[in-house]
């Protein structure tokens, strides 16, 4: 019984660091964690030979309260870092439109414990999915948008991000182009699903574009949003095979399953702290 009590008192922490690669980083940080009474359970690292950046993801457990004990190591190597108690799950705001498959998959995975995040609310420019939100007991904010009201509508979304203390915004087939100002306000915090295997078929109607080119595979791409349309760092991609007999509508129907899978995997990688932005690409520890 005593041993069980001691184990239950331990807390798990996620440590992410980014810095210029140099000798001694791993030794310094692992020693610092050891002196905190920490036991490392997961450790991943990568050094980009092109950018010379070093990326590290570490999960460790300790029965001590972590405050600023690691600051010395961070300053010594000029490290960009993030330390999170894994009891604190990232908070998500989901933006959607009329399509339900991506939203439903995220809600189901969060409800069943497969997604370690807290979905705080749903925003949509249509009211078609309000019933689904109600089934999951989630607030649903119907914020219609026109060309004339776009700026005001995005200001309302920003208010919700602050109100719900949101960590990440997820575009679950939102089908609206966010303004450059909105994208720049949340760098590395907006995740989008594009129904194409980027960089092919950017923008609107990618399934029609794919049909017209007679593609033999279709796919989906989850990426971080930047002011440049569909050009943000890619998080995850998958494809399925198709053939000449598929119509554009059949491509879209078959592609919906891939979209849901790719988006949920990408969101999981992000909330699990497995994704690092490396200039125009990402490092993902799967």
Secondary structure, DSSP 8 states (H G I E B T S, - for coil): -HHHHHHHH-EEEEEEEEEE--TTHHHHHHHHHHHTT-EEEEEEEEE-TTT-EEEEEEEEEESS--SSTTHHHHHHTT-EEEEEETTS-EEEEEEE-S--HHHHHHHHHHHTTSS-EEEEEEEESSSTTHHHHHHTT-EEEE----TTTHHHHHHHHHHHHHHTT-SEEEEES------HHHHHHTTT-EEEEESS-TTSS-SS-HHHHHHHHT-SEEEEEEEE--SSTT-S-EEEEEEEE--TT--HHHHHHHHHHHHHHHHHHHHHHHHTT-EEEETTEEEE--
